[in-house]
């Protein structure tokens, strides 16, 4: 039987959400998650991974007028408060999923089932769980888990005009997934690789095919 939003997730009540916000200006305005990596749309791959990890279909947070046509089996919602960037997408997922929820940006084709499971498990002890990475920010708020307490905390940040994706962290208990634990799952640079440009897309496809051939 196909999982759906009415089934119980295998990590209790933790749901998944795919964040498809942003104008994709460096990608010519095209919807990045509909591009192919290894012959499969990034969106479809993320849906498959989230269903495998959490046991049910994820929520899709997207503002494009035709977003409901991207995957007819997904519940698709627009940002509750438009124009607030990544934090607005996280806030929408927390409220609409509803939390607890694991959020993943839809331009990350290599996010794995084991990473999603580990983030979800961390919500037993924390209000938010973020993995460390080797990127410039050191953390990945767009591949992270958020509990119900994050709704009020994000709302307070928005009221203060603080749109930083991590700006609300001092209002909740945050757990950090250490880099060595991330590395035990896979190469962080691969797990958090995101497709921002046409060159990134070509590189992602190359990396996927290299992995497939090495198996």
C-alpha positions as CSV (number, residue, x, y, z in Angstrom):
1,X,0.0,0.0,0.0
2,X,1.4,3.4,-0.9
3,X,2.2,5.6,2.1
4,X,0.2,8.8,2.4
5,X,-0.3,11.7,4.8
6,X,-2.7,9.7,6.9
7,X,-0.4,6.9,7.8
8,X,1.7,6.7,10.9
9,X,5.4,7.5,10.3
10,X,7.9,5.0,11.5
11,X,9.6,7.7,13.6
12,X,6.4,8.4,15.6
13,X,4.8,11.6,14.5
14,X,7.8,13.0,12.7
15,X,6.9,14.2,9.2
16,X,8.9,15.3,6.2
17,X,8.8,18.6,4.3
18,X,10.4,19.5,1.0
19,X,11.2,23.2,0.7
20,X,10.9,24.5,-2.8
21,X,11.0,28.2,-2.1
22,X,13.3,30.8,-3.6
23,X,13.4,32.4,-7.0
24,X,16.3,30.3,-8.4
25,X,17.8,33.4,-9.9
26,X,21.1,31.6,-10.6
27,X,19.2,28.9,-12.3
28,X,17.4,31.1,-14.7
29,X,14.2,31.0,-12.6
30,X,13.6,27.4,-13.5
31,X,12.3,25.0,-10.8
32,X,15.5,23.3,-9.7
33,X,13.9,20.3,-8.1
34,X,12.3,19.3,-11.4
35,X,15.7,18.8,-13.0
36,X,17.1,15.3,-13.5
37,X,20.1,13.8,-11.6
38,X,20.9,10.3,-12.5
39,X,17.8,10.1,-14.7
40,X,15.4,11.0,-11.8
41,X,14.0,14.4,-10.8
42,X,15.5,15.7,-7.6
43,X,12.0,16.2,-6.2
44,X,11.1,12.5,-6.8
45,X,14.3,11.3,-5.3
46,X,13.7,13.3,-2.1
47,X,10.1,12.1,-1.9
48,X,11.4,8.5,-2.2
49,X,14.0,9.0,0.5
50,X,11.6,10.7,2.9
51,X,9.0,8.0,2.5
52,X,11.7,5.3,3.1
53,X,13.0,7.2,6.2
54,X,9.7,8.4,7.8
55,X,7.1,6.1,6.4
56,X,4.8,8.7,4.7
57,X,4.7,11.2,1.9
58,X,6.2,14.6,2.7
59,X,4.6,18.0,2.6
60,X,5.7,20.2,-0.3
61,X,6.2,23.9,0.5
62,X,6.2,25.8,-2.8
63,X,5.0,29.2,-4.0
64,X,4.9,28.6,-7.8
65,X,1.4,28.7,-9.3
66,X,1.9,25.3,-10.9
67,X,3.5,23.6,-7.9
68,X,0.4,21.5,-7.3
69,X,1.0,19.8,-10.6
70,X,4.6,18.8,-9.8
71,X,3.5,15.8,-7.7
72,X,-0.2,15.3,-7.6
73,X,0.1,12.8,-4.7
74,X,1.7,15.4,-2.4
75,X,0.0,18.0,-0.2
76,X,1.3,21.3,-1.5
77,X,1.2,24.6,0.4
78,X,2.5,28.1,-0.2
79,X,4.4,30.1,2.4
80,X,2.1,31.3,5.2
81,X,4.0,34.6,5.2
82,X,5.5,35.1,1.8
83,X,8.7,36.9,1.0
84,X,10.6,35.8,4.2
85,X,13.2,33.6,2.5
86,X,14.4,30.3,4.0
87,X,13.0,31.1,7.5
88,X,9.6,31.6,6.0
89,X,9.7,28.1,4.4
90,X,10.8,26.5,7.6
91,X,8.1,28.3,9.5
92,X,5.5,27.1,7.0
93,X,6.6,23.5,7.3
94,X,6.6,23.7,11.1
95,X,3.0,25.0,11.1
96,X,1.5,23.1,8.2
97,X,3.2,19.7,8.4
98,X,2.7,20.1,11.4
99,X,5.9,19.7,13.4
100,X,7.8,17.7,14.4
101,X,9.1,17.8,10.9
102,X,12.4,17.1,9.0
103,X,12.9,19.9,6.4
104,X,15.0,19.5,3.3
105,X,15.6,22.0,0.5
106,X,14.6,20.6,-2.8
107,X,17.9,21.3,-4.5
108,X,19.8,18.7,-2.4
109,X,19.8,15.5,-4.4
110,X,22.1,13.5,-2.2
111,X,20.4,13.7,1.2
112,X,20.1,10.2,2.5
113,X,17.5,8.1,4.4
114,X,20.0,7.5,7.2
115,X,20.6,11.3,7.7
116,X,16.9,12.0,7.8
117,X,16.4,9.2,10.3
118,X,19.2,10.5,12.5
119,X,17.7,14.1,12.5
120,X,14.3,12.8,13.3
121,X,15.6,10.7,16.2
122,X,17.3,13.8,17.7
123,X,13.9,15.5,18.2
124,X,13.4,13.1,21.2
125,X,15.8,15.3,23.1
126,X,15.7,18.7,21.3
127,X,13.4,21.3,19.8
128,X,15.6,21.5,16.7
129,X,18.4,19.3,15.3
130,X,20.9,20.6,12.7
131,X,23.8,18.7,11.2
132,X,27.3,20.2,11.0
133,X,28.8,20.6,7.6
134,X,32.0,21.7,5.9
135,X,30.2,24.6,4.3
136,X,30.7,28.2,5.0
137,X,27.8,28.3,7.6
138,X,29.0,25.2,9.5
139,X,25.4,24.1,9.9
140,X,22.7,23.1,7.5
141,X,19.3,24.7,8.5
142,X,17.7,23.6,5.3
143,X,18.4,20.0,6.1
144,X,17.3,19.8,9.6
145,X,14.6,18.7,12.1
146,X,12.2,21.1,13.9
147,X,9.8,20.4,16.8
148,X,6.6,22.2,17.7
149,X,8.3,24.8,19.9
150,X,10.0,26.2,16.9
151,X,6.7,27.7,15.7
152,X,6.4,30.2,18.4
153,X,10.2,30.9,18.4
154,X,10.3,31.6,14.7
155,X,7.2,33.8,15.0
156,X,9.1,35.9,17.6
157,X,12.1,36.2,15.2
158,X,9.8,37.3,12.4
159,X,8.2,39.9,14.6
160,X,11.7,41.2,15.3
161,X,12.5,41.3,11.6
162,X,15.2,38.7,12.1
163,X,15.1,36.5,9.0
164,X,18.2,34.5,9.7
165,X,17.4,30.8,9.4
166,X,19.2,30.2,12.7
167,X,18.1,33.5,14.4
168,X,15.5,31.8,16.6
169,X,17.8,29.2,18.1
170,X,18.4,31.0,21.3
171,X,14.7,30.6,22.1
172,X,14.7,26.7,21.8
173,X,16.8,23.8,22.7
174,X,19.0,23.0,19.7
175,X,20.9,19.8,19.2
176,X,23.8,19.6,16.8
177,X,24.6,16.5,14.8
178,X,28.5,16.5,15.0
179,X,30.5,16.4,11.8
180,X,32.0,13.0,12.7
181,X,28.5,11.5,13.0
182,X,27.6,13.0,9.6
183,X,30.8,11.6,8.1
184,X,29.8,8.1,9.5
185,X,26.8,8.3,7.1
186,X,28.5,9.8,4.0
187,X,30.8,12.6,2.8
188,X,29.2,15.9,4.1
189,X,30.2,17.7,0.9
190,X,28.1,15.2,-1.0
191,X,25.2,14.9,1.4
192,X,24.7,18.7,1.4
193,X,25.6,19.4,-2.2
194,X,23.0,21.8,-3.6
195,X,22.1,22.7,-7.1
196,X,22.2,26.4,-7.6
197,X,23.5,26.7,-11.2
198,X,23.6,24.7,-14.4
199,X,27.2,23.8,-13.7
200,X,26.1,22.4,-10.3
201,X,23.5,20.3,-12.0
202,X,26.0,18.9,-14.4
203,X,28.4,18.2,-11.5
204,X,25.6,16.5,-9.5
205,X,24.7,14.2,-12.4
206,X,28.4,13.3,-12.8
207,X,28.8,12.5,-9.1
208,X,25.6,10.4,-9.1
209,X,26.8,8.4,-12.1
210,X,30.2,7.9,-10.6
211,X,28.6,6.5,-7.5
212,X,26.3,4.3,-9.5
213,X,29.2,2.8,-11.5
214,X,31.4,2.3,-8.4
215,X,28.6,0.1,-6.9
